[in-house]
Amino acid sequence: MGEGLGVRVLVLRSLSDLRQWRDAVPHGKSVGFVPTMGALHAGHMKLIEECGKDVDLTIVSIFVNPLQFGPNEDLARYPRPFEQDQKLCEQAGVDVIFAPESSGFYSVDHATYCDVEGLDRYLCGASRPGHFRGVCTVVLKLFNLVQPHRAYFGKKDIQQALILRKMVADLSLNLEMVLVDTVREPSGLALSSRNGYLSDEDKQRAASLYRGLSTARSAYQNGERNSEILKSIIRNEMDLGSVRADDSPNRIDYIEIVSQSKLEPIIIIDQPAVMALAVYYGKTRLIDNILIP
């Protein structure tokens, strides 16, 4: 792991402190970067673990980015357990945490954004307009500040990862994007900070998301190539339950099969593809995917 193993992690709060730290990194020392919004769980720890294997210094950002939340999304209630996150980072051997305040990260008259056109038309981009513009803007700014040699992202947010990889390529950024497999609970449910919003009953139901994807993948492996049939298999496995008492029904946002290259829906799977879904359990939106072949 990084040089901070067994030592209290250095916490930086301002952009100037981060720049000063980065300027002081000795020549020849490699820097790995794991950007997060905090509320760290085993999925984040896997990213940090993989980062620590590859580089000399590991830096984790903890920043709930307001630009990627829509007007009716969960920015205000997004969990922010910083002390717990700091302890986890220390245990994992992280060298530096960058945890700026929103008011200090974006200027009052901030007016510059980063768009990766085309890859955001479907999946989460269709139901969360402006989301990936916010993601790309914050990650590009963080990349400029941290100047990492490698940056680590989870495959659970596969659309985000592929969009950011395209941004890195198009802008000729001098870093390597490393995509890490999704970490799951024993039930198969993909780990997410939003899982904490789920009731025990909904958590059991949400395990059906990965079951549906896995069943469809098995059908693909047995020769099925028709996307509509595979999507029906996924849908038939889903457990949405009955009407909720709080009038926020469990519902499917999307079930799609898209190409990995353009993230566009395909009818017949004749190229590398993504089987992806998003489902609301009450007000909590969960996503998952499987890459095929």
C-alpha positions in Angstrom: 0.0 0.0 0.0 1.0 3.7 0.1 3.6 5.2 2.4 0.8 6.2 4.8 0.3 2.6 6.1 0.1 2.8 9.9 0.3 6.6 9.9 -2.5 9.1 10.3 -3.7 10.1 6.9 -3.0 13.7 5.7 -6.3 15.6 5.2 -6.2 18.5 2.8 -9.2 20.9 2.6 -8.1 23.6 0.2 -7.1 23.6 -3.5 -3.9 25.5 -2.6 -3.0 22.9 0.0 -3.5 20.1 -2.5 -1.4 21.9 -5.1 1.4 22.4 -2.5 1.3 18.7 -1.6 1.4 17.6 -5.3 4.3 19.9 -6.0 6.2 18.4 -3.2 5.8 14.8 -4.4 9.4 13.5 -5.2 10.2 13.0 -8.8 9.7 9.4 -9.8 7.0 8.7 -7.2 3.8 7.4 -8.8 0.5 8.8 -7.6 -2.8 6.9 -7.7 -6.2 8.5 -7.3 -9.6 7.3 -6.2 -12.3 9.9 -6.5 -15.3 9.3 -4.2 -18.3 11.1 -2.7 -17.6 9.5 0.6 -19.8 7.1 2.6 -17.1 4.6 1.8 -17.9 0.9 1.7 -16.1 -2.3 0.5 -16.5 -1.3 -3.1 -14.4 1.8 -2.5 -12.0 -0.2 -0.4 -11.4 -2.5 -3.3 -10.5 0.5 -5.5 -8.1 1.8 -2.8 -6.6 -1.7 -2.5 -6.0 -2.0 -6.2 -4.6 1.5 -6.3 -2.2 0.7 -3.4 -0.8 -2.3 -5.3 0.2 -0.2 -8.3 1.5 3.1 -7.0 3.7 4.8 -4.4 1.2 7.3 -3.1 -2.6 6.9 -2.9 -4.9 9.9 -2.7 -8.6 9.7 -2.1 -11.0 12.6 -2.7 -14.2 12.9 -0.7 -16.5 15.4 -2.2 -20.3 15.3 -2.7 -20.4 17.1 -6.1 -23.5 19.3 -6.4 -23.1 19.6 -10.2 -24.1 15.9 -10.8 -27.4 16.0 -8.8 -30.6 17.0 -10.4 -33.2 19.3 -8.7 -35.2 16.4 -7.3 -32.4 14.1 -6.4 -30.8 13.3 -3.0 -28.0 15.9 -2.6 -29.2 17.1 0.8 -29.6 13.7 2.3 -26.6 12.1 0.7 -24.6 10.5 3.6 -21.4 12.4 4.8 -19.8 10.3 7.6 -16.4 11.9 7.2 -14.8 10.6 10.5 -15.8 7.0 9.6 -14.4 7.5 6.1 -11.2 8.9 7.4 -10.7 5.8 9.7 -11.3 3.5 6.8 -8.7 5.3 4.7 -6.2 5.1 7.5 -6.8 1.4 7.8 -6.3 1.0 4.1 -3.0 2.9 4.0 -4.2 5.9 2.1 -1.7 8.7 2.1 -3.9 11.7 1.5 -7.6 12.6 1.7 -8.7 15.7 -0.3 -12.0 16.8 1.2 -12.8 20.3 0.1 -15.9 22.3 0.9 -18.2 22.9 -2.0 -18.0 26.7 -1.6 -14.2 26.5 -1.9 -14.1 24.0 -4.8 -16.3 26.0 -7.3 -16.1 29.7 -7.6 -19.3 31.7 -7.1 -19.3 32.6 -10.8 -18.2 29.1 -12.0 -19.2 28.8 -15.7 -17.0 26.1 -17.3 -18.2 22.6 -17.9 -17.0 19.4 -19.6 -19.3 17.5 -21.9 -18.6 14.1 -23.6 -21.2 14.1 -26.3 -23.1 11.0 -27.4 -22.3 8.5 -24.7 -24.9 10.1 -22.3 -28.0 9.7 -24.6 -29.1 6.4 -23.0 -29.1 4.6 -19.7 -28.6 7.0 -16.8 -28.0 9.9 -19.1 -31.5 9.7 -20.4 -33.2 9.9 -17.0 -30.6 12.2 -15.4 -30.0 15.1 -17.8 -26.9 17.0 -17.0 -25.6 14.3 -14.6 -22.6 13.3 -16.7 -21.7 16.9 -17.4 -21.4 17.4 -13.7 -19.4 14.2 -13.3 -17.0 15.0 -16.1 -16.5 18.6 -14.9 -15.6 17.6 -11.3 -13.4 14.7 -12.4 -11.5 16.8 -14.9 -10.9 19.4 -12.3 -9.7 16.8 -9.8 -7.4 15.3 -12.4 -5.9 18.7 -13.1 -5.3 19.2 -9.3 -4.1 15.7 -8.4 -2.2 15.0 -11.6 -2.4 11.2 -11.0 -0.6 8.6 -13.0 -3.5 6.2 -12.5 -7.1 6.7 -11.5 -9.5 4.0 -10.3 -13.2 3.6 -11.0 -15.7 0.8 -10.4 -17.5 -1.1 -13.1 -20.8 -0.7 -11.3 -21.1 2.8 -12.7 -20.1 1.5 -16.1 -21.6 4.4 -18.1 -19.7 6.9 -16.0 -16.5 4.9 -16.3 -16.7 4.6 -20.1 -17.6 8.3 -20.5 -14.6 9.3 -18.3 -12.3 7.0 -20.3 -13.5 8.7 -23.5 -12.8 12.1 -21.9 -9.3 11.1 -20.9 -8.6 9.9 -24.4 -10.1 12.9 -26.2 -8.3 15.4 -24.1 -5.0 13.5 -24.2 -4.8 13.4 -20.4 -1.6 11.8 -19.2 -3.0 9.1 -16.9 -4.3 5.6 -17.0 -7.9 4.7 -16.3 -8.2 1.5 -14.3 -11.7 -0.1 -14.1 -12.3 -2.5 -11.1 -14.9 -5.2 -10.9 -18.1 -4.6 -8.9 -18.1 -5.6 -5.3 -21.3 -7.3 -4.1 -23.1 -8.4 -1.0 -23.5 -12.1 -0.5 -27.0 -11.8 -2.0 -25.5 -10.4 -5.2 -26.7 -6.8 -4.6 -24.0 -4.4 -5.8 -22.5 -2.3 -3.0 -23.6 1.3 -3.0 -23.7 4.2 -0.6 -27.5 4.3 -1.4 -28.1 0.8 -0.1 -28.3 2.3 3.4 -31.6 4.0 2.4 -33.2 0.6 1.8 -35.5 -1.2 4.2 -34.6 -4.8 5.0 -37.5 -5.9 2.8 -36.4 -3.8 -0.2 -32.8 -5.0 0.2 -34.0 -8.5 -0.2 -36.0 -7.6 -3.2 -33.1 -5.6 -4.7 -31.0 -8.8 -4.8 -33.2 -9.8 -7.7 -31.5 -7.2 -9.9 -28.3 -9.1 -10.2 -30.2 -12.4 -10.3 -32.0 -11.1 -13.4 -28.8 -10.0 -15.1 -27.0 -13.3 -14.3 -30.0 -15.3 -15.7 -29.9 -13.2 -18.9 -26.1 -13.7 -19.1 -26.6 -17.5 -18.9 -29.1 -17.3 -21.7 -26.6 -15.3 -23.8 -23.9 -17.9 -23.0 -26.3 -20.6 -24.2 -26.7 -18.8 -27.6 -29.5 -16.2 -27.1 -28.6 -13.0 -28.9 -31.9 -11.2 -29.2 -31.9 -8.2 -26.8 -35.6 -8.1 -26.3 -35.7 -11.7 -25.2 -32.8 -11.1 -22.8 -34.4 -8.0 -21.4 -37.6 -9.9 -20.8 -35.6 -12.5 -18.9 -34.2 -9.8 -16.6 -37.6 -8.2 -16.1 -39.2 -11.6 -15.2 -36.7 -12.1 -12.5 -37.2 -8.8 -10.8 -39.0 -8.5 -7.5 -40.5 -5.1 -7.1 -43.0 -6.0 -4.4 -46.3 -4.4 -3.8 -47.5 -0.8 -3.4 -45.6 1.0 -0.7 -47.1 2.9 2.2 -45.2 6.1 1.4 -46.7 6.5 -2.1 -43.3 6.2 -3.8 -43.7 3.0 -5.8 -41.0 0.6 -6.6 -40.5 0.9 -10.4 -38.1 0.1 -13.2 -36.3 3.2 -14.6 -34.7 1.2 -17.5 -33.5 -2.2 -18.7 -31.2 -1.8 -21.7 -28.6 -3.7 -23.7 -26.2 -1.3 -25.3 -22.9 -1.5 -27.2 -19.8 -0.9 -25.1 -18.3 1.3 -27.8 -21.2 3.9 -28.2 -23.5 2.9 -25.3 -26.4 2.7 -27.9 -29.2 0.1 -27.8 -28.6 -2.9 -30.0 -31.2 -5.4 -31.2 -28.9 -8.4 -31.8 -25.8 -8.8 -29.7 -23.0 -9.1 -32.3 -20.4 -7.0 -30.4 -19.2 -6.3 -26.8 -22.2 -5.1 -24.9 -23.5 -4.0 -21.5 -26.7 -5.3 -19.9 -27.7 -2.5 -17.6 -30.6 -1.5 -15.4 -31.8 1.1 -13.0 -34.6 0.5 -10.5 -36.3 2.7 -7.9 -37.1 1.1 -4.5 -39.2 4.0 -3.2 -37.0 7.0 -3.6 -33.8 5.1 -3.8 -32.4 4.5 -7.2 -30.1 1.5 -7.7 -28.1 0.6 -10.8 -26.3 -2.5 -11.9 -24.8 -4.1 -15.0 -23.0 -7.0 -16.5 -20.5 -6.8 -19.4 -20.8 -9.3 -22.2 -19.3 -11.3 -23.6 
